[in-house]
């Protein structure tokens, strides 16, 4: 869904809420929200700080199936938000929306989790600040809530994965049209891959700066670790969020699988071969240098 951003509402999250104001004001919508507000708030919250193509959708599935870690979706993804608001949460503002998802998306043990990219985090913070409500800024508190940082060691494979997803529409193996999208071909484009690689690095830099500024030491997880041992990843998160646990129910079957194909692997190899020194610079400085500095240093 394409949103028209007006001068009055530049923030994408605020724009979506503005687009559905008429729906939110209907009596039936107000009754739905009132029913949600009867539910109790979570007592334990955590945020998964992600970058694109880091395995976050699969991690959501892993954690949701535990039945004790909430339903940690990307609740503030601007691309998904219109459908969420229209079909589930016809809210008047971002505070009401935050309140609703916290009450309805926690598990019976009152644990709530969510995933945020750094750019989504910026949008949420801005939206909360614009409400001019003294309590609004406490709704997203990385210092108070437990934080998890999910990233990918193989930066080039991550950038190629993001490039392919955008070019073909093939984002996840669990999406409805996955088999159809998987057949769409995509060509090698060094400029576009660099664009997405820098996009990822900027989000990593943003997260690391935020962690440092707020004195946060998140639980750090990698895409590679998660794929090699999902049950260990799950156990580490349970220990981090809920306290020590020596065992966890093992689930061997998930809807999400890797979607990289031979073409993806060929492009990754070619990009490494053509840009070895530049990639080495990026790897040494990831999380330390912003996108503008990297592009200047590498003459991109």
TAHU-V368351 format. One record per residue. N is the residue number from 0. SS is DSSP state (~ for helix, > for strand, _ for the rest). NEAR is the number of other ideal C-beta (glycine too) atoms within 10 Angstrom. D_LAST is the distance of its C-alpha to the last C-alpha in Angstrom with 1 decimal. Layout:
n->N ss->SS near->NEAR d_last->D_LAST
n->N ss->SS near->NEAR d_last->D_LAST
//
This chain:
n->0 ss->_ near->11 d_last->31.2
n->1 ss->_ near->6 d_last->29.2
n->2 ss->_ near->15 d_last->30.0
n->3 ss->_ near->7 d_last->30.3
n->4 ss->_ near->12 d_last->29.1
n->5 ss->_ near->9 d_last->31.4
n->6 ss->_ near->5 d_last->30.9
n->7 ss->_ near->8 d_last->33.7
n->8 ss->_ near->18 d_last->32.1
n->9 ss->_ near->12 d_last->28.3
n->10 ss->_ near->20 d_last->28.4
n->11 ss->~ near->20 d_last->28.3
n->12 ss->~ near->21 d_last->31.0
n->13 ss->~ near->19 d_last->33.2
n->14 ss->~ near->20 d_last->32.7
n->15 ss->~ near->25 d_last->33.9
n->16 ss->~ near->24 d_last->36.9
n->17 ss->~ near->15 d_last->37.6
n->18 ss->~ near->17 d_last->37.6
n->19 ss->_ near->18 d_last->40.3
n->20 ss->~ near->12 d_last->42.5
n->21 ss->~ near->9 d_last->45.4
n->22 ss->~ near->13 d_last->45.4
n->23 ss->~ near->21 d_last->45.4
n->24 ss->~ near->11 d_last->48.3
n->25 ss->_ near->11 d_last->50.6
n->26 ss->~ near->7 d_last->53.6
n->27 ss->~ near->9 d_last->52.7
n->28 ss->~ near->18 d_last->49.2
n->29 ss->~ near->13 d_last->50.8
n->30 ss->~ near->9 d_last->53.2
n->31 ss->~ near->17 d_last->50.5
n->32 ss->~ near->18 d_last->48.7
n->33 ss->~ near->9 d_last->52.0
n->34 ss->~ near->12 d_last->52.7
n->35 ss->~ near->17 d_last->49.4
n->36 ss->_ near->13 d_last->50.3
n->37 ss->_ near->7 d_last->53.5
n->38 ss->_ near->13 d_last->51.5
n->39 ss->_ near->9 d_last->50.9
n->40 ss->_ near->12 d_last->47.5
n->41 ss->_ near->19 d_last->45.9
n->42 ss->_ near->10 d_last->46.8
n->43 ss->> near->19 d_last->43.8
n->44 ss->> near->21 d_last->40.2
n->45 ss->> near->24 d_last->36.9
n->46 ss->> near->22 d_last->33.2
n->47 ss->> near->24 d_last->30.7
n->48 ss->> near->28 d_last->27.3
n->49 ss->> near->28 d_last->24.9
n->50 ss->_ near->25 d_last->21.4
n->51 ss->_ near->19 d_last->21.0
n->52 ss->_ near->21 d_last->22.4
n->53 ss->_ near->27 d_last->24.0
n->54 ss->_ near->25 d_last->27.5
n->55 ss->~ near->21 d_last->28.6
n->56 ss->~ near->20 d_last->30.7
n->57 ss->~ near->22 d_last->32.6
n->58 ss->~ near->25 d_last->33.1
n->59 ss->~ near->22 d_last->34.7
n->60 ss->~ near->16 d_last->37.1
n->61 ss->~ near->21 d_last->37.9
n->62 ss->~ near->26 d_last->38.8
n->63 ss->~ near->16 d_last->40.5
n->64 ss->_ near->15 d_last->42.9
n->65 ss->_ near->17 d_last->44.1
n->66 ss->_ near->13 d_last->45.9
n->67 ss->_ near->17 d_last->45.5
n->68 ss->_ near->24 d_last->41.9
n->69 ss->_ near->26 d_last->41.7
n->70 ss->_ near->18 d_last->39.4
n->71 ss->_ near->26 d_last->35.9
n->72 ss->_ near->18 d_last->34.0
n->73 ss->_ near->20 d_last->31.0
n->74 ss->_ near->23 d_last->33.5
n->75 ss->_ near->25 d_last->31.0
n->76 ss->_ near->17 d_last->28.5
n->77 ss->~ near->17 d_last->28.4
n->78 ss->~ near->12 d_last->28.5
n->79 ss->~ near->14 d_last->31.7
n->80 ss->~ near->25 d_last->33.3
n->81 ss->~ near->17 d_last->35.0
n->82 ss->~ near->11 d_last->36.9
n->83 ss->~ near->20 d_last->37.8
n->84 ss->~ near->19 d_last->39.1
n->85 ss->~ near->15 d_last->41.0
n->86 ss->~ near->8 d_last->42.6
n->87 ss->_ near->14 d_last->43.2
n->88 ss->_ near->24 d_last->42.6
n->89 ss->_ near->24 d_last->43.4
n->90 ss->_ near->24 d_last->42.7
n->91 ss->_ near->15 d_last->42.9
n->92 ss->_ near->19 d_last->40.1
n->93 ss->~ near->25 d_last->37.6
n->94 ss->~ near->16 d_last->40.3
n->95 ss->~ near->17 d_last->42.7
n->96 ss->~ near->25 d_last->40.1
n->97 ss->~ near->21 d_last->39.2
n->98 ss->~ near->19 d_last->43.0
n->99 ss->~ near->22 d_last->43.6
n->100 ss->~ near->21 d_last->41.1
n->101 ss->~ near->21 d_last->42.2
n->102 ss->~ near->18 d_last->45.8
n->103 ss->~ near->15 d_last->45.4
n->104 ss->_ near->20 d_last->42.7
n->105 ss->_ near->22 d_last->44.1
n->106 ss->_ near->18 d_last->46.3
n->107 ss->_ near->7 d_last->50.0
n->108 ss->_ near->13 d_last->49.4
n->109 ss->_ near->15 d_last->47.5
n->110 ss->> near->25 d_last->44.0
n->111 ss->> near->24 d_last->41.0
n->112 ss->> near->28 d_last->37.4
n->113 ss->> near->24 d_last->34.2
n->114 ss->> near->23 d_last->30.6
n->115 ss->> near->24 d_last->27.8
n->116 ss->> near->21 d_last->24.0
n->117 ss->~ near->20 d_last->22.6
n->118 ss->~ near->17 d_last->21.8
n->119 ss->~ near->22 d_last->25.4
n->120 ss->~ near->20 d_last->26.7
n->121 ss->~ near->15 d_last->25.3
n->122 ss->~ near->23 d_last->27.0
n->123 ss->~ near->20 d_last->30.3
n->124 ss->~ near->16 d_last->30.4
n->125 ss->~ near->15 d_last->29.9
n->126 ss->~ near->25 d_last->32.5
n->127 ss->~ near->21 d_last->35.0
n->128 ss->~ near->12 d_last->34.6
n->129 ss->~ near->16 d_last->35.4
n->130 ss->_ near->16 d_last->38.6
n->131 ss->_ near->7 d_last->40.1
n->132 ss->_ near->14 d_last->42.2
n->133 ss->_ near->7 d_last->43.1
n->134 ss->_ near->9 d_last->43.0
n->135 ss->~ near->17 d_last->39.8
n->136 ss->~ near->12 d_last->37.4
n->137 ss->~ near->10 d_last->39.4
n->138 ss->~ near->17 d_last->38.6
n->139 ss->_ near->20 d_last->35.2
n->140 ss->_ near->11 d_last->35.8
n->141 ss->_ near->20 d_last->33.6
n->142 ss->_ near->8 d_last->35.7
n->143 ss->_ near->9 d_last->38.9
n->144 ss->_ near->17 d_last->37.9
n->145 ss->> near->19 d_last->36.9
n->146 ss->> near->21 d_last->33.2
n->147 ss->> near->22 d_last->31.5
n->148 ss->> near->22 d_last->27.9
n->149 ss->> near->23 d_last->26.7
n->150 ss->> near->23 d_last->23.5
n->151 ss->_ near->22 d_last->22.5
n->152 ss->_ near->11 d_last->22.3
n->153 ss->_ near->15 d_last->20.4
n->154 ss->~ near->18 d_last->17.0
n->155 ss->~ near->19 d_last->15.8
n->156 ss->~ near->20 d_last->19.2
n->157 ss->~ near->22 d_last->18.8
n->158 ss->~ near->28 d_last->15.5
n->159 ss->~ near->28 d_last->17.1
n->160 ss->~ near->27 d_last->20.2
n->161 ss->~ near->22 d_last->18.7
n->162 ss->~ near->24 d_last->17.1
n->163 ss->~ near->24 d_last->20.5
n->164 ss->~ near->18 d_last->22.4
n->165 ss->~ near->15 d_last->20.7
n->166 ss->~ near->14 d_last->21.0
n->167 ss->~ near->16 d_last->24.6
n->168 ss->_ near->13 d_last->26.1
n->169 ss->_ near->22 d_last->27.1
n->170 ss->_ near->18 d_last->26.6
n->171 ss->_ near->16 d_last->29.7
n->172 ss->_ near->17 d_last->32.6
n->173 ss->_ near->14 d_last->35.0
n->174 ss->_ near->16 d_last->34.0
n->175 ss->_ near->8 d_last->36.7
n->176 ss->_ near->9 d_last->35.0
n->177 ss->~ near->16 d_last->33.3
n->178 ss->~ near->10 d_last->35.1
n->179 ss->~ near->12 d_last->34.2
n->180 ss->~ near->18 d_last->30.5
n->181 ss->_ near->12 d_last->30.3
n->182 ss->_ near->8 d_last->31.2
n->183 ss->_ near->11 d_last->28.4
n->184 ss->_ near->7 d_last->26.1
n->185 ss->_ near->17 d_last->22.3
n->186 ss->_ near->8 d_last->20.1
n->187 ss->_ near->14 d_last->17.1
n->188 ss->_ near->14 d_last->13.9
n->189 ss->~ near->12 d_last->10.8
n->190 ss->~ near->7 d_last->8.6
n->191 ss->~ near->17 d_last->11.2
n->192 ss->~ near->22 d_last->11.6
n->193 ss->~ near->20 d_last->8.1
n->194 ss->~ near->16 d_last->9.0
n->195 ss->~ near->21 d_last->12.3
n->196 ss->~ near->25 d_last->11.5
n->197 ss->~ near->19 d_last->9.8
n->198 ss->~ near->16 d_last->12.8
n->199 ss->~ near->25 d_last->15.1
n->200 ss->~ near->24 d_last->13.9
n->201 ss->~ near->19 d_last->14.4
n->202 ss->~ near->24 d_last->17.8
n->203 ss->~ near->22 d_last->18.7
n->204 ss->~ near->20 d_last->17.9
n->205 ss->~ near->20 d_last->20.1
n->206 ss->~ near->25 d_last->22.9
n->207 ss->~ near->17 d_last->23.0
n->208 ss->~ near->14 d_last->23.2
n->209 ss->~ near->18 d_last->25.9
n->210 ss->~ near->18 d_last->27.8
n->211 ss->~ near->10 d_last->27.8
n->212 ss->~ near->8 d_last->28.9
n->213 ss->~ near->11 d_last->31.6
n->214 ss->_ near->8 d_last->32.8
n->215 ss->_ near->17 d_last->32.3
n->216 ss->_ near->8 d_last->32.5
n->217 ss->_ near->19 d_last->31.8
n->218 ss->> near->16 d_last->32.9
n->219 ss->> near->14 d_last->29.8
n->220 ss->> near->21 d_last->29.8
n->221 ss->> near->17 d_last->27.5
n->222 ss->~ near->22 d_last->27.1
n->223 ss->~ near->14 d_last->28.3
n->224 ss->~ near->16 d_last->31.3
n->225 ss->~ near->21 d_last->32.3
n->226 ss->~ near->14 d_last->32.3
n->227 ss->~ near->10 d_last->34.3
n->228 ss->_ near->12 d_last->36.8
n->229 ss->~ near->20 d_last->36.9
n->230 ss->~ near->14 d_last->40.3
n->231 ss->~ near->12 d_last->39.3
n->232 ss->~ near->21 d_last->36.3
n->233 ss->~ near->22 d_last->38.9
n->234 ss->~ near->17 d_last->41.3
n->235 ss->~ near->19 d_last->38.8
n->236 ss->~ near->24 d_last->38.0
n->237 ss->~ near->19 d_last->41.7
n->238 ss->~ near->14 d_last->42.4
n->239 ss->~ near->16 d_last->39.7
n->240 ss->~ near->21 d_last->40.8
n->241 ss->~ near->16 d_last->44.6
n->242 ss->_ near->8 d_last->45.6
n->243 ss->_ near->8 d_last->46.6
n->244 ss->_ near->13 d_last->47.5
n->245 ss->_ near->6 d_last->48.3
n->246 ss->_ near->8 d_last->48.2
n->247 ss->_ near->16 d_last->46.6
n->248 ss->_ near->10 d_last->47.5
n->249 ss->_ near->9 d_last->45.6
n->250 ss->_ near->13 d_last->44.2
n->251 ss->_ near->6 d_last->43.3
n->252 ss->_ near->5 d_last->42.3
n->253 ss->_ near->13 d_last->39.4
n->254 ss->_ near->13 d_last->38.2
n->255 ss->_ near->18 d_last->34.5
n->256 ss->_ near->11 d_last->33.4
n->257 ss->_ near->11 d_last->30.2
n->258 ss->_ near->19 d_last->28.8
n->259 ss->_ near->13 d_last->26.4
n->260 ss->_ near->11 d_last->27.8
n->261 ss->~ near->7 d_last->27.5
n->262 ss->~ near->14 d_last->24.7
n->263 ss->~ near->17 d_last->22.6
n->264 ss->~ near->12 d_last->23.4
n->265 ss->~ near->12 d_last->22.6
n->266 ss->~ near->24 d_last->19.1
n->267 ss->~ near->19 d_last->18.6
n->268 ss->~ near->12 d_last->19.9
n->269 ss->~ near->14 d_last->17.9
n->270 ss->~ near->23 d_last->14.6
n->271 ss->~ near->13 d_last->15.9
n->272 ss->~ near->8 d_last->17.1
n->273 ss->~ near->12 d_last->13.9
n->274 ss->_ near->18 d_last->11.7
n->275 ss->~ near->9 d_last->14.5
n->276 ss->~ near->8 d_last->13.3
n->277 ss->~ near->17 d_last->10.0
n->278 ss->~ near->17 d_last->12.3
n->279 ss->~ near->10 d_last->14.9
n->280 ss->~ near->14 d_last->13.0
n->281 ss->~ near->22 d_last->12.3
n->282 ss->~ near->13 d_last->16.0
n->283 ss->~ near->9 d_last->17.3
n->284 ss->~ near->15 d_last->15.8
n->285 ss->_ near->16 d_last->16.2
n->286 ss->_ near->16 d_last->18.4
n->287 ss->_ near->13 d_last->18.1
n->288 ss->_ near->18 d_last->14.8
n->289 ss->_ near->15 d_last->13.5
n->290 ss->~ near->18 d_last->10.4
n->291 ss->~ near->10 d_last->9.7
n->292 ss->~ near->12 d_last->10.2
n->293 ss->~ near->22 d_last->8.2
n->294 ss->~ near->15 d_last->4.9
n->295 ss->~ near->11 d_last->6.6
n->296 ss->~ near->13 d_last->8.0
n->297 ss->_ near->15 d_last->5.5
n->298 ss->_ near->6 d_last->3.8
n->299 ss->_ near->13 d_last->0.0
//
